[in-house]
């Protein structure tokens, strides 16, 4: 059905009718000729004229200009062609991939490497410095040779062609300058296909014909990053805002509980913004009804906790808040023997407290723990688990009463926590209960050697409470490297990471000592059992290890070394993007740890108090 504008007067009506009649007449004539076989579909859709100029084409009333890429960056990263896909004007892009036999390429590489080595030797023998570009090319060729020979890589030739179009020549010039600038910004130099506009244009339309054949050599890893037609976005219909996608300025909105597990690992150097990013995630998750539990070694979450009405639990020798490591969850499950798991947990804790045990001491400790619970009437029978749990003092008495000399030695080691400098911390009944939706456990007031013990006991207590009441929670362990120093503590964190999904828990581990964390077998296992990872700025000492673990490209490696505060790589499942964390002004004021900003806030607060006092008087 054909619709026309409503006629306003007779004069315009006559003009429009004449024009309409002319169009209808032409259409009827075309249909008649097509029916008679005088013209084909090609004749109907083909433009009326094609004009080939020095550096552009004119097809019908449209102007076109085609380019080919002549130079690419030496190091690339995933979605590095994203700026081309997200270009502000319409573009036609065509890429060609030519695989080659590895054996043939190895022969060519062998010859090229020999030529470059000979060139460098001649320069050195002549007392001159070798060309730096030849040295770089030689290093690249040797690396590629090793990768090809081992079968880890294959060799490809790659071609990239781009066509832009506009309604006028002036507009075409404007679009062309913008494209050249955008491509130069990502390290790609493009050239106008001078005197080859027709061939280059044909290479960008869907004929699968490469009439220019302007190649660049790439290996498998590099060629995989050149496929630009998948926009690297991590945007979901629900979830929280993690930041801005640095590839295309889209929002990174994600629900970590939609992944196979909700565990997360945050790795960064000091001052890179890791705690800032985690606190931002915590406060936004809280607004979605997710409970937050934090183990805070450095008192970084206190201001945020107070602002949201949370509960701040601070452990110290003279403090009133205590936890009993012998307490049971009192939750029966046919899949778990509660007492057996508690005994395994306590064995790990005692090894941390006593500085390691011999096999003989380990066996004695196992027997002593069973006797300690038996003295309180607690057995594998779940009905006995509601009995009053023992204390550390009860274990101490059992060890002293045993005949073995090793038992007396272990009891002596425990005296520090009962009668010595660490007494009053781990030998009291629990008087803490997690009821608040935002709970922070602080251990800043404890000595450094007591922190791993306290973190272990807190995790065990938190885990018991999580099993009692299954709902969505985030458990944040800041400075997780403290526990990675001890195999038993690291194993305990790993066991929580493996079982967290069953209880709707998302475990977040944060560390700045990346090497200590990654080099620990349990630390690496925690990374592998975390569907979400956040890598912020890294130190040169840790970046090589991270590159191996996360299979980073050289471009991503360079990005992490030079990233600004709050910038990094955000991994979610099989996808990852470069991200910049962004907070609102109110959020920033709550979570910042910048000393200058905190001092300014304190001064403003004191000034405000003085003004209030003045106004009241």
Phi, psi and omega in degrees: 000133182259129179248136179235157178298149179294134183284136183263324180210172185293322183297309179296327181296319180294316180298315181295320181296320178297317181293318179296317180298324179293317179296314182297322180296318178295317180297317179296324179293319178296314180299320181295316179294322179294321180294328180277354181080014181280335178228160180246178177300322179300319180296326183288315186271346182291146177293161182290332181204155176229121181246119181260117180250182183302314183224019174198168176242152171237115181241112187065241178253007183259148178251135183231145174221131184247146182232157167232148181275133182245340183215133180241158177294151182290326180239132181234165180225162181306140179061029180292342175269009179305317179302331177289316179295323182267021180300144188289343179245158178295136177222152172253128184238137177224131178235144180234136181238126182238103177286149180231155178293132183298320183298320179293319181293322179297323177296315180296317180298320180300317180292316181295319179297317179298320179295315181292319177297321178295320179298316180295318180296320179297318179296318181293320179294331179277001179079018180251157176285137178291150180298123181301324180295324178293322178297316179296315179298322179294317178299315179298318181294321179294318178296316179297320179300315180295319180292319179293318182294327180277352180084006180283338182228159169236166186251135180226157165248141190228137178230140181230126179231143184224137175234130175249156181217156183205169182275336180227164179292322178297318178294324178297319178297319180296314180295320182297316179296320179296320179295314180299321179293317179298315181292322178296328179295335178256012174085015179252123177262123179246150180235144175293134180284073182298131181061010176227027183299319181294315180294319181290323177297318179294334179284343181260351176269158191287061174257346185059037178241126177257101183264359179255317178055056175257100191262162167222136181278131179219152174266182186299315183299315181290321183294330180294332182277353184271354180281104192264004191269006173250109181289127183280087180240144174232069182239123179244165179289334178225162182132194179243158179278118178266335180161198182254131176290116184285349178285317187220014177064019174280169181271136174266097179247121189214146175249105185295338180283356175274351180277169178306325168218159185262019181282150181219147176235132179241116182240129181193161174281167181297134178084007182277346178104023183291314179294324178301312181295320182290320178295324178296316177297320183296313184291327178285325176294323179301323180292342178265010176087017179265128179287146182239129174234130186232135167256112193243100181286336189242016177056046180266347184254005187294316182295318178295319180299314180295323183293326182264007179074030181277180179252125182251113184254113183251125181260133175203171183295322183262359182287162183270344185269126186227158175226136177260114183293347182270000184289140179261157181284338182062028176251123180269133175219132180292342180274345185228140170265102189303314183293321180297317179294324178293320178296320177296319179295317181292325176300316177297318180297315182295327177294323177291318182291324184264356178079032178096153182226152173281165177303322179295316179295323179298317180295319179295318179300318180301316180293320181295321179295318179298317179295324180299315178289324180296325178298333178266007179078019182258122181232179176301346178292119182303334182292343180268354187286347178275356177295159180298124183287156177287174176242172178300327179297326180294319176295320178301317180292320179297316180296319180294330182277349181282156186281331186292141178294326180298325179296319178294324178295319179293323178297321178299320179295330181280346182300330180300325184272353180248321185233348187261211186293338182256015181289154178088002182253311188246011187240028181237163177285150182292135174229027181241142176219133181275101178241336182281150179284349177224104185238131180239128174257118182254137177234021183296330184276004178266152175296155185303321183285346178267345184297315179300323179295314181297318179297320179299311181295319178299314180299318180297317179296314181298319181297321176298318180291323179296320180292332179290323187226099184277116173198170184294125179218154168246127175251114185254121176250103178279149182052053184295343180299337179301319180278336180291345179291338183243121183304321182292318179292319179297320179296324179294317177298318179298320179296325176293317180301322181288325187260357187299320185301325181299333184247023177057036182252139171249115181268126176245119177251130182240136177207149174254343175268079189297317182299315179299323182287311184290323183286342174287132179300326179283327176298316178295323178293324177296319177300316181292336179263018177244117181285346180233132176227147180229111179255117175259198184305136183241157176274153178302332182290335185256344191294324181295320178294319178296322180300321179290318184290318185258005179053050181283146172283167177297327178294317178293324177299314179296322180298316181291331179287331185248007184297146176278180180296128180084000179259144179181192178255128182252113180258129175222104185066233181269358182253150172206149182221161170279136189225150173237117179287136182230133178237151172288170182298318180294318178297316181300318181296332181279327191251351182295145174241012178294120184303321181295319180291321179295320178296319179296318178298320179296317179296319178295322180294317179295320178297318179297320178296319180296320179296321179296318179297317180298315183294326180290323181287000000 
